[in-house]
Amino acid sequence: MMSLPLTVKFLILFTLIGANLPFINQRIFALIPAGNHLHKKSFWFRLIELAVFYILIGGIAYLFEAGMGNVFSQGWEFFAITVSLFIVFAFPGFVFQYLFKGRSR
């Protein structure tokens, strides 16, 4: 079993990668090519991917917590804060996809 500080570092790293993954590539869920190289994913599909990655990483965090001991129940406040943090973590990928790359066209 990993120590608590190492688990937290891995979880933050997974969260940063998962939040930016929809914005830094043109593949569907980073696995399936979206079509030819001229086709770009829509913003709405990127938001769906972001929600799926949030749920996936939340499940990983739940498993880490269950492996360490008791799992604590969470209210809506917890999920509101974690969704907000996940969106903030996605900001570098959003800037890269829509603001930074848009200037070079």
C-alpha positions in Angstrom: 0.0 0.0 0.0 1.2 3.5 -0.8 1.8 6.1 1.8 -0.7 9.0 2.1 1.6 11.7 0.7 2.4 9.6 -2.3 -1.2 8.7 -2.9 -2.2 12.4 -2.8 0.6 13.3 -5.3 -0.5 10.6 -7.7 -4.1 11.7 -7.4 -3.3 15.3 -8.1 -1.2 14.2 -11.1 -4.0 12.0 -12.5 -6.4 14.9 -12.0 -4.2 17.4 -13.9 -3.7 15.0 -16.7 -7.4 14.0 -16.8 -8.6 17.6 -16.8 -6.4 18.6 -19.6 -6.7 15.5 -21.8 -9.9 16.5 -23.6 -8.3 19.8 -24.7 -4.8 18.7 -25.8 -5.7 16.1 -28.4 -8.3 15.4 -31.1 -8.9 11.8 -30.1 -12.2 10.7 -28.5 -11.4 9.9 -24.9 -7.7 10.1 -25.9 -8.0 6.6 -27.6 -10.1 6.7 -30.7 -9.2 9.0 -33.6 -11.9 11.6 -34.3 -11.6 11.3 -38.1 -9.2 13.0 -40.5 -6.6 15.5 -39.3 -8.8 18.4 -40.4 -11.8 17.4 -38.2 -11.8 18.9 -34.7 -13.8 17.8 -31.7 -16.6 20.2 -30.7 -16.5 22.1 -27.5 -19.6 20.3 -26.2 -18.0 16.9 -26.8 -14.9 18.1 -24.9 -17.2 19.0 -21.9 -18.7 15.5 -22.0 -15.2 14.1 -22.0 -14.3 16.4 -19.1 -17.3 15.1 -17.1 -16.4 11.4 -17.8 -12.9 12.0 -16.7 -14.1 13.7 -13.6 -16.2 10.7 -12.7 -13.4 8.3 -13.6 -10.8 10.1 -11.4 -13.4 10.4 -8.7 -13.7 6.6 -8.8 -10.0 6.2 -8.5 -9.9 8.6 -5.5 -12.7 6.6 -3.9 -10.7 3.4 -4.4 -7.6 5.1 -2.8 -9.7 6.2 0.1 -11.3 2.7 0.5 -7.9 1.1 0.5 -6.7 3.3 3.3 -9.6 2.8 5.7 -13.1 4.2 6.2 -14.8 5.9 3.3 -16.5 9.1 4.4 -19.8 10.1 3.0 -19.8 13.4 1.1 -22.5 16.0 0.6 -23.3 18.2 -2.4 -20.7 20.8 -1.1 -17.9 18.4 -1.7 -18.9 17.7 -5.2 -19.4 21.4 -6.0 -15.9 22.2 -4.8 -14.3 19.2 -6.6 -16.0 20.0 -9.9 -14.9 23.6 -9.6 -11.3 22.5 -8.9 -11.4 20.1 -11.9 -12.5 22.9 -14.2 -9.7 25.1 -12.8 -7.2 22.3 -13.5 -8.5 22.1 -17.1 -7.7 25.8 -17.7 -4.2 25.3 -19.2 -5.6 22.8 -21.7 -8.4 25.2 -22.6 -6.0 28.1 -23.1 -3.8 25.9 -25.3 -6.7 24.7 -27.5 -8.8 27.8 -27.9 -6.7 30.9 -27.0 -3.0 30.0 -27.7 -3.5 28.0 -30.9 -6.2 30.4 -32.2 -3.7 33.2 -32.5 -1.4 31.3 -34.9 -4.1 30.9 -37.5 
